[in-house]
Amino acid sequence: MHLLQAGVDITVIALWLGHESPATTHHYVELDLKMKRECLDKLTTPKTPSKSFRPADRTLRFLQSL
């Protein structure tokens, strides 16, 4: 965990530990609060507003008739 926090790539850590694949190393790695905060800080708000699906009245009438 300390190596990951120091910025060492996980593939290097996997090789150093003798893991066959970096996927194996992921089983042993857990994010701490600092790393979670850094991930959240990289997120940006989408520039386009999200739209909810609104079915047409005809579709609703059909569904209600079932």
N, CA, C and O atoms as a CHARMM CRD file, in Angstrom:
* protein
*
  264
    1    1 MET  N      0.82000  -1.18100   0.00000 PROA 1      0.00000
    2    1 MET  CA     0.00000   0.00000   0.00000 PROA 1      0.00000
    3    1 MET  C      0.86800   1.25100   0.00000 PROA 1      0.00000
    4    1 MET  O      0.54300   2.23200  -0.66900 PROA 1      0.00000
    5    2 HSD  N      1.96500   1.22500   0.74100 PROA 2      0.00000
    6    2 HSD  CA     2.84700   2.39100   0.80500 PROA 2      0.00000
    7    2 HSD  C      3.48500   2.67300  -0.55400 PROA 2      0.00000
    8    2 HSD  O      3.66900   3.83100  -0.92900 PROA 2      0.00000
    9    3 LEU  N      3.82100   1.61600  -1.28600 PROA 3      0.00000
   10    3 LEU  CA     4.39400   1.81200  -2.61500 PROA 3      0.00000
   11    3 LEU  C      3.38800   2.47300  -3.54300 PROA 3      0.00000
   12    3 LEU  O      3.73400   3.38200  -4.29700 PROA 3      0.00000
   13    4 LEU  N      2.14700   2.01700  -3.48700 PROA 4      0.00000
   14    4 LEU  CA     1.09100   2.58900  -4.32400 PROA 4      0.00000
   15    4 LEU  C      0.86700   4.06000  -3.97000 PROA 4      0.00000
   16    4 LEU  O      0.71100   4.89500  -4.86100 PROA 4      0.00000
   17    5 GLN  N      0.85000   4.37500  -2.68900 PROA 5      0.00000
   18    5 GLN  CA     0.67700   5.75500  -2.24400 PROA 5      0.00000
   19    5 GLN  C      1.85000   6.62900  -2.66600 PROA 5      0.00000
   20    5 GLN  O      1.69500   7.83400  -2.86300 PROA 5      0.00000
   21    6 ALA  N      3.02000   6.02100  -2.80400 PROA 6      0.00000
   22    6 ALA  CA     4.20400   6.77400  -3.21100 PROA 6      0.00000
   23    6 ALA  C      4.24200   6.98800  -4.71800 PROA 6      0.00000
   24    6 ALA  O      5.14700   7.64700  -5.23100 PROA 6      0.00000
   25    7 GLY  N      3.25700   6.43000  -5.43300 PROA 7      0.00000
   26    7 GLY  CA     3.18100   6.65200  -6.87100 PROA 7      0.00000
   27    7 GLY  C      3.78000   5.55300  -7.71900 PROA 7      0.00000
   28    7 GLY  O      3.90100   5.70400  -8.93400 PROA 7      0.00000
   29    8 VAL  N      4.16200   4.43400  -7.08900 PROA 8      0.00000
   30    8 VAL  CA     4.70300   3.31400  -7.85200 PROA 8      0.00000
   31    8 VAL  C      3.55100   2.63800  -8.59500 PROA 8      0.00000
   32    8 VAL  O      2.51600   2.33500  -8.00100 PROA 8      0.00000
   33    9 ASP  N      3.73400   2.40400  -9.89200 PROA 9      0.00000
   34    9 ASP  CA     2.69500   1.77400 -10.70900 PROA 9      0.00000
   35    9 ASP  C      2.39400   0.37100 -10.19500 PROA 9      0.00000
   36    9 ASP  O      3.28700  -0.35200  -9.75100 PROA 9      0.00000
   37   10 ILE  N      1.12100   0.00500 -10.26600 PROA 10     0.00000
   38   10 ILE  CA     0.69800  -1.29300  -9.71400 PROA 10     0.00000
   39   10 ILE  C      1.30800  -2.47600 -10.46900 PROA 10     0.00000
   40   10 ILE  O      1.48300  -3.55300  -9.90000 PROA 10     0.00000
   41   11 THR  N      1.63300  -2.27400 -11.75900 PROA 11     0.00000
   42   11 THR  CA     2.27100  -3.36800 -12.50100 PROA 11     0.00000
   43   11 THR  C      3.67800  -3.62600 -11.97500 PROA 11     0.00000
   44   11 THR  O      4.13200  -4.77000 -11.94300 PROA 11     0.00000
   45   12 VAL  N      4.36500  -2.57200 -11.56600 PROA 12     0.00000
   46   12 VAL  CA     5.70200  -2.73700 -10.97900 PROA 12     0.00000
   47   12 VAL  C      5.59800  -3.45800  -9.63900 PROA 12     0.00000
   48   12 VAL  O      6.40700  -4.33300  -9.33000 PROA 12     0.00000
   49   13 ILE  N      4.60200  -3.08500  -8.85300 PROA 13     0.00000
   50   13 ILE  CA     4.39300  -3.73400  -7.55400 PROA 13     0.00000
   51   13 ILE  C      4.07300  -5.21700  -7.76400 PROA 13     0.00000
   52   13 ILE  O      4.58400  -6.07300  -7.04200 PROA 13     0.00000
   53   14 ALA  N      3.23000  -5.51700  -8.75000 PROA 14     0.00000
   54   14 ALA  CA     2.86300  -6.90700  -9.03500 PROA 14     0.00000
   55   14 ALA  C      4.09300  -7.71600  -9.41400 PROA 14     0.00000
   56   14 ALA  O      4.27300  -8.83600  -8.93600 PROA 14     0.00000
   57   15 LEU  N      4.93700  -7.16000 -10.26500 PROA 15     0.00000
   58   15 LEU  CA     6.16200  -7.86800 -10.66100 PROA 15     0.00000
   59   15 LEU  C      7.10100  -8.05900  -9.47300 PROA 15     0.00000
   60   15 LEU  O      7.70000  -9.12200  -9.31600 PROA 15     0.00000
   61   16 TRP  N      7.22600  -7.03700  -8.64400 PROA 16     0.00000
   62   16 TRP  CA     8.11400  -7.11100  -7.49200 PROA 16     0.00000
   63   16 TRP  C      7.65300  -8.18100  -6.50800 PROA 16     0.00000
   64   16 TRP  O      8.47100  -8.86600  -5.89500 PROA 16     0.00000
   65   17 LEU  N      6.32900  -8.31900  -6.36000 PROA 17     0.00000
   66   17 LEU  CA     5.77500  -9.32300  -5.44900 PROA 17     0.00000
   67   17 LEU  C      5.73500 -10.72100  -6.06500 PROA 17     0.00000
   68   17 LEU  O      5.45500 -11.70300  -5.37800 PROA 17     0.00000
   69   18 GLY  N      6.01800 -10.80100  -7.36900 PROA 18     0.00000
   70   18 GLY  CA     6.01600 -12.10100  -8.03500 PROA 18     0.00000
   71   18 GLY  C      4.63300 -12.54300  -8.47600 PROA 18     0.00000
   72   18 GLY  O      4.40900 -13.72800  -8.72100 PROA 18     0.00000
   73   19 HSD  N      3.70300 -11.60300  -8.57800 PROA 19     0.00000
   74   19 HSD  CA     2.36800 -11.95700  -9.03100 PROA 19     0.00000
   75   19 HSD  C      2.37400 -12.16300 -10.53900 PROA 19     0.00000
   76   19 HSD  O      3.09100 -11.48200 -11.27300 PROA 19     0.00000
   77   20 GLU  N      1.57300 -13.10000 -10.98000 PROA 20     0.00000
   78   20 GLU  CA     1.49300 -13.40800 -12.40900 PROA 20     0.00000
   79   20 GLU  C      0.84100 -12.26500 -13.18400 PROA 20     0.00000
   80   20 GLU  O      1.14900 -12.03900 -14.35400 PROA 20     0.00000
   81   21 SER  N     -0.05700 -11.55200 -12.51900 PROA 21     0.00000
   82   21 SER  CA    -0.82300 -10.50900 -13.18500 PROA 21     0.00000
   83   21 SER  C     -1.10700  -9.37200 -12.19400 PROA 21     0.00000
   84   21 SER  O     -1.24100  -9.61300 -10.99500 PROA 21     0.00000
   85   22 PRO  N     -1.19800  -8.14100 -12.69400 PROA 22     0.00000
   86   22 PRO  CA    -1.58800  -7.03800 -11.80900 PROA 22     0.00000
   87   22 PRO  C     -2.98500  -7.24600 -11.21000 PROA 22     0.00000
   88   22 PRO  O     -3.29600  -6.69300 -10.15500 PROA 22     0.00000
   89   23 ALA  N     -3.81800  -8.03400 -11.87700 PROA 23     0.00000
   90   23 ALA  CA    -5.15600  -8.31800 -11.34200 PROA 23     0.00000
   91   23 ALA  C     -5.05900  -9.02000  -9.99000 PROA 23     0.00000
   92   23 ALA  O     -5.88900  -8.79700  -9.10800 PROA 23     0.00000
   93   24 THR  N     -4.05200  -9.86100  -9.83000 PROA 24     0.00000
   94   24 THR  CA    -3.84300 -10.54600  -8.55700 PROA 24     0.00000
   95   24 THR  C     -3.51500  -9.53100  -7.46400 PROA 24     0.00000
   96   24 THR  O     -3.98100  -9.65600  -6.33200 PROA 24     0.00000
   97   25 THR  N     -2.72100  -8.53900  -7.80500 PROA 25     0.00000
   98   25 THR  CA    -2.31500  -7.51900  -6.84400 PROA 25     0.00000
   99   25 THR  C     -3.51500  -6.70500  -6.38900 PROA 25     0.00000
  100   25 THR  O     -3.57500  -6.28000  -5.23500 PROA 25     0.00000
  101   26 HSD  N     -4.47800  -6.48400  -7.29300 PROA 26     0.00000
  102   26 HSD  CA    -5.66400  -5.69900  -6.94600 PROA 26     0.00000
  103   26 HSD  C     -6.44700  -6.33200  -5.79500 PROA 26     0.00000
  104   26 HSD  O     -7.13800  -5.61900  -5.06700 PROA 26     0.00000
  105   27 HSD  N     -6.35800  -7.62900  -5.61600 PROA 27     0.00000
  106   27 HSD  CA    -7.07300  -8.28800  -4.52300 PROA 27     0.00000
  107   27 HSD  C     -6.55100  -7.83600  -3.15700 PROA 27     0.00000
  108   27 HSD  O     -7.26700  -7.90100  -2.15800 PROA 27     0.00000
  109   28 TYR  N     -5.30700  -7.38200  -3.12700 PROA 28     0.00000
  110   28 TYR  CA    -4.67800  -7.02300  -1.86200 PROA 28     0.00000
  111   28 TYR  C     -4.63600  -5.52800  -1.60500 PROA 28     0.00000
  112   28 TYR  O     -4.22800  -5.09000  -0.53000 PROA 28     0.00000
  113   29 VAL  N     -5.05400  -4.74900  -2.58300 PROA 29     0.00000
  114   29 VAL  CA    -4.95800  -3.30000  -2.47500 PROA 29     0.00000
  115   29 VAL  C     -6.31700  -2.72000  -2.10900 PROA 29     0.00000
  116   29 VAL  O     -7.33800  -3.07200  -2.70100 PROA 29     0.00000
  117   30 GLU  N     -6.31600  -1.84400  -1.14100 PROA 30     0.00000
  118   30 GLU  CA    -7.52300  -1.12900  -0.76000 PROA 30     0.00000
  119   30 GLU  C     -7.19500   0.35400  -0.73900 PROA 30     0.00000
  120   30 GLU  O     -6.11600   0.75800  -0.30700 PROA 30     0.00000
  121   31 LEU  N     -8.12500   1.15000  -1.20400 PROA 31     0.00000
  122   31 LEU  CA    -7.92000   2.59800  -1.18400 PROA 31     0.00000
  123   31 LEU  C     -8.06500   3.12900   0.23200 PROA 31     0.00000
  124   31 LEU  O     -8.95100   2.71100   0.97700 PROA 31     0.00000
  125   32 ASP  N     -7.18900   4.05100   0.59400 PROA 32     0.00000
  126   32 ASP  CA    -7.38200   4.73600   1.86100 PROA 32     0.00000
  127   32 ASP  C     -8.16400   6.02000   1.59300 PROA 32     0.00000
  128   32 ASP  O     -8.43900   6.33900   0.43600 PROA 32     0.00000
  129   33 LEU  N     -8.51800   6.74700   2.61900 PROA 33     0.00000
  130   33 LEU  CA    -9.34500   7.94700   2.45000 PROA 33     0.00000
  131   33 LEU  C     -8.67100   9.00000   1.58200 PROA 33     0.00000
  132   33 LEU  O     -9.34000   9.68300   0.80700 PROA 33     0.00000
  133   34 LYS  N     -7.36300   9.13900   1.70200 PROA 34     0.00000
  134   34 LYS  CA    -6.64000  10.12300   0.89800 PROA 34     0.00000
  135   34 LYS  C     -6.75600   9.78400  -0.58900 PROA 34     0.00000
  136   34 LYS  O     -7.01700  10.66000  -1.41300 PROA 34     0.00000
  137   35 MET  N     -6.56100   8.52300  -0.92100 PROA 35     0.00000
  138   35 MET  CA    -6.63600   8.10800  -2.32200 PROA 35     0.00000
  139   35 MET  C     -8.06000   8.25000  -2.85200 PROA 35     0.00000
  140   35 MET  O     -8.25200   8.62300  -4.01000 PROA 35     0.00000
  141   36 LYS  N     -9.05900   7.95600  -2.02200 PROA 36     0.00000
  142   36 LYS  CA   -10.44500   8.13000  -2.44300 PROA 36     0.00000
  143   36 LYS  C    -10.73200   9.59900  -2.72900 PROA 36     0.00000
  144   36 LYS  O    -11.39300   9.91900  -3.71700 PROA 36     0.00000
  145   37 ARG  N    -10.23800  10.50200  -1.87100 PROA 37     0.00000
  146   37 ARG  CA   -10.44700  11.93600  -2.06300 PROA 37     0.00000
  147   37 ARG  C     -9.79500  12.39300  -3.36200 PROA 37     0.00000
  148   37 ARG  O    -10.38300  13.18300  -4.10100 PROA 37     0.00000
  149   38 GLU  N     -8.58900  11.91000  -3.65000 PROA 38     0.00000
  150   38 GLU  CA    -7.90200  12.28500  -4.88700 PROA 38     0.00000
  151   38 GLU  C     -8.68600  11.82200  -6.11300 PROA 38     0.00000
  152   38 GLU  O     -8.74900  12.52800  -7.12000 PROA 38     0.00000
  153   39 CYS  N     -9.27800  10.64500  -6.02400 PROA 39     0.00000
  154   39 CYS  CA   -10.10800  10.14300  -7.13500 PROA 39     0.00000
  155   39 CYS  C    -11.32800  11.02800  -7.32200 PROA 39     0.00000
  156   39 CYS  O    -11.65800  11.39300  -8.45000 PROA 39     0.00000
  157   40 LEU  N    -12.00200  11.37600  -6.23600 PROA 40     0.00000
  158   40 LEU  CA   -13.19700  12.21600  -6.32800 PROA 40     0.00000
  159   40 LEU  C    -12.86500  13.61500  -6.83600 PROA 40     0.00000
  160   40 LEU  O    -13.66500  14.22400  -7.54600 PROA 40     0.00000
  161   41 ASP  N    -11.70100  14.12200  -6.47900 PROA 41     0.00000
  162   41 ASP  CA   -11.29900  15.45400  -6.92900 PROA 41     0.00000
  163   41 ASP  C    -11.08000  15.51100  -8.43500 PROA 41     0.00000
  164   41 ASP  O    -11.16100  16.58600  -9.02900 PROA 41     0.00000
  165   42 LYS  N    -10.80600  14.37800  -9.05600 PROA 42     0.00000
  166   42 LYS  CA   -10.57800  14.33100 -10.50300 PROA 42     0.00000
  167   42 LYS  C    -11.88800  14.32400 -11.29800 PROA 42     0.00000
  168   42 LYS  O    -11.88400  14.53700 -12.51100 PROA 42     0.00000
  169   43 LEU  N    -12.99400  14.07900 -10.61500 PROA 43     0.00000
  170   43 LEU  CA   -14.27800  14.04600 -11.30500 PROA 43     0.00000
  171   43 LEU  C    -14.72200  15.45400 -11.66700 PROA 43     0.00000
  172   43 LEU  O    -14.45900  16.41600 -10.94600 PROA 43     0.00000
  173   44 THR  N    -15.39800  15.54900 -12.79600 PROA 44     0.00000
  174   44 THR  CA   -15.96400  16.83000 -13.19800 PROA 44     0.00000
  175   44 THR  C    -17.45700  16.64300 -13.45700 PROA 44     0.00000
  176   44 THR  O    -17.91600  15.54500 -13.77200 PROA 44     0.00000
  177   45 THR  N    -18.18700  17.71500 -13.31900 PROA 45     0.00000
  178   45 THR  CA   -19.61400  17.68100 -13.57700 PROA 45     0.00000
  179   45 THR  C    -19.83800  17.62800 -15.08500 PROA 45     0.00000
  180   45 THR  O    -19.22000  18.39400 -15.82500 PROA 45     0.00000
  181   46 PRO  N    -20.71100  16.73700 -15.55300 PROA 46     0.00000
  182   46 PRO  CA   -20.97900  16.68400 -16.99700 PROA 46     0.00000
  183   46 PRO  C    -21.50900  18.02800 -17.49100 PROA 46     0.00000
  184   46 PRO  O    -22.26700  18.70100 -16.79400 PROA 46     0.00000
  185   47 LYS  N    -21.10000  18.41000 -18.70200 PROA 47     0.00000
  186   47 LYS  CA   -21.52700  19.69600 -19.25700 PROA 47     0.00000
  187   47 LYS  C    -22.93700  19.63900 -19.82100 PROA 47     0.00000
  188   47 LYS  O    -23.59000  20.67200 -19.96700 PROA 47     0.00000
  189   48 THR  N    -23.40400  18.45700 -20.13300 PROA 48     0.00000
  190   48 THR  CA   -24.76500  18.33200 -20.64900 PROA 48     0.00000
  191   48 THR  C    -25.67500  17.83300 -19.54000 PROA 48     0.00000
  192   48 THR  O    -25.30900  16.91700 -18.80400 PROA 48     0.00000
  193   49 PRO  N    -26.84700  18.42000 -19.41100 PROA 49     0.00000
  194   49 PRO  CA   -27.76700  17.95600 -18.36400 PROA 49     0.00000
  195   49 PRO  C    -28.28900  16.55900 -18.69400 PROA 49     0.00000
  196   49 PRO  O    -28.50900  16.22200 -19.85800 PROA 49     0.00000
  197   50 SER  N    -28.47800  15.77100 -17.67200 PROA 50     0.00000
  198   50 SER  CA   -29.02400  14.43900 -17.89100 PROA 50     0.00000
  199   50 SER  C    -30.51800  14.54800 -18.14700 PROA 50     0.00000
  200   50 SER  O    -31.20900  15.38900 -17.57200 PROA 50     0.00000
  201   51 LYS  N    -30.99100  13.68800 -19.01300 PROA 51     0.00000
  202   51 LYS  CA   -32.40500  13.71900 -19.36000 PROA 51     0.00000
  203   51 LYS  C    -33.04700  12.40700 -18.93000 PROA 51     0.00000
  204   51 LYS  O    -32.50300  11.32700 -19.15700 PROA 51     0.00000
  205   52 SER  N    -34.19300  12.52100 -18.31700 PROA 52     0.00000
  206   52 SER  CA   -34.94000  11.33500 -17.92500 PROA 52     0.00000
  207   52 SER  C    -35.83500  10.90900 -19.08300 PROA 52     0.00000
  208   52 SER  O    -36.34300  11.74200 -19.83400 PROA 52     0.00000
  209   53 PHE  N    -36.01700   9.61100 -19.21400 PROA 53     0.00000
  210   53 PHE  CA   -36.89300   9.09600 -20.26300 PROA 53     0.00000
  211   53 PHE  C    -38.33800   9.40700 -19.90800 PROA 53     0.00000
  212   53 PHE  O    -38.77900   9.17500 -18.78200 PROA 53     0.00000
  213   54 ARG  N    -39.05000   9.92100 -20.85800 PROA 54     0.00000
  214   54 ARG  CA   -40.47500  10.20500 -20.68600 PROA 54     0.00000
  215   54 ARG  C    -41.22200   9.53200 -21.83200 PROA 54     0.00000
  216   54 ARG  O    -41.12300   9.96600 -22.97900 PROA 54     0.00000
  217   55 PRO  N    -41.96200   8.48100 -21.52500 PROA 55     0.00000
  218   55 PRO  CA   -42.68300   7.79200 -22.59900 PROA 55     0.00000
  219   55 PRO  C    -43.81100   8.66500 -23.14800 PROA 55     0.00000
  220   55 PRO  O    -44.36100   9.51800 -22.45100 PROA 55     0.00000
  221   56 ALA  N    -44.13400   8.42800 -24.40500 PROA 56     0.00000
  222   56 ALA  CA   -45.23200   9.16500 -25.03400 PROA 56     0.00000
  223   56 ALA  C    -46.55600   8.73800 -24.39700 PROA 56     0.00000
  224   56 ALA  O    -46.67500   7.63900 -23.85500 PROA 56     0.00000
  225   57 ASP  N    -47.54600   9.62900 -24.47300 PROA 57     0.00000
  226   57 ASP  CA   -48.86900   9.32500 -23.91400 PROA 57     0.00000
  227   57 ASP  C    -49.43600   8.04000 -24.49700 PROA 57     0.00000
  228   57 ASP  O    -50.07300   7.25800 -23.79100 PROA 57     0.00000
  229   58 ARG  N    -49.20400   7.82400 -25.77600 PROA 58     0.00000
  230   58 ARG  CA   -49.69700   6.61000 -26.43900 PROA 58     0.00000
  231   58 ARG  C    -49.11100   5.35900 -25.77900 PROA 58     0.00000
  232   58 ARG  O    -49.81400   4.37000 -25.57600 PROA 58     0.00000
  233   59 THR  N    -47.83700   5.41000 -25.45300 PROA 59     0.00000
  234   59 THR  CA   -47.18000   4.27600 -24.80200 PROA 59     0.00000
  235   59 THR  C    -47.76700   4.04800 -23.41700 PROA 59     0.00000
  236   59 THR  O    -48.01900   2.90500 -23.03700 PROA 59     0.00000
  237   60 LEU  N    -47.98700   5.10400 -22.66500 PROA 60     0.00000
  238   60 LEU  CA   -48.56700   4.97500 -21.33000 PROA 60     0.00000
  239   60 LEU  C    -49.97600   4.39300 -21.39100 PROA 60     0.00000
  240   60 LEU  O    -50.33200   3.53700 -20.58100 PROA 60     0.00000
  241   61 ARG  N    -50.77500   4.85600 -22.34700 PROA 61     0.00000
  242   61 ARG  CA   -52.13100   4.31600 -22.48000 PROA 61     0.00000
  243   61 ARG  C    -52.08100   2.82800 -22.79300 PROA 61     0.00000
  244   61 ARG  O    -52.87600   2.04900 -22.26700 PROA 61     0.00000
  245   62 PHE  N    -51.14900   2.43900 -23.64700 PROA 62     0.00000
  246   62 PHE  CA   -51.02000   1.02900 -23.98500 PROA 62     0.00000
  247   62 PHE  C    -50.63900   0.21400 -22.74000 PROA 62     0.00000
  248   62 PHE  O    -51.22300  -0.83900 -22.48500 PROA 62     0.00000
  249   63 LEU  N    -49.68200   0.69300 -21.98200 PROA 63     0.00000
  250   63 LEU  CA   -49.24700  -0.03800 -20.78400 PROA 63     0.00000
  251   63 LEU  C    -50.34200  -0.12600 -19.74200 PROA 63     0.00000
  252   63 LEU  O    -50.48100  -1.15000 -19.07300 PROA 63     0.00000
  253   64 GLN  N    -51.12100   0.93300 -19.59300 PROA 64     0.00000
  254   64 GLN  CA   -52.20700   0.91300 -18.62200 PROA 64     0.00000
  255   64 GLN  C    -53.33800  -0.01600 -19.05300 PROA 64     0.00000
  256   64 GLN  O    -54.10200  -0.49400 -18.21400 PROA 64     0.00000
  257   65 SER  N    -53.44700  -0.27000 -20.34000 PROA 65     0.00000
  258   65 SER  CA   -54.50300  -1.15000 -20.82500 PROA 65     0.00000
  259   65 SER  C    -54.17900  -2.62700 -20.62400 PROA 65     0.00000
  260   65 SER  O    -55.05000  -3.48300 -20.77500 PROA 65     0.00000
  261   66 LEU  N    -52.96100  -2.91400 -20.29400 PROA 66     0.00000
  262   66 LEU  CA   -52.55700  -4.33700 -20.11400 PROA 66     0.00000
  263   66 LEU  C    -53.12200  -4.94900 -18.85900 PROA 66     0.00000
  264   66 LEU  O    -52.87400  -6.12100 -18.57700 PROA 66     0.00000
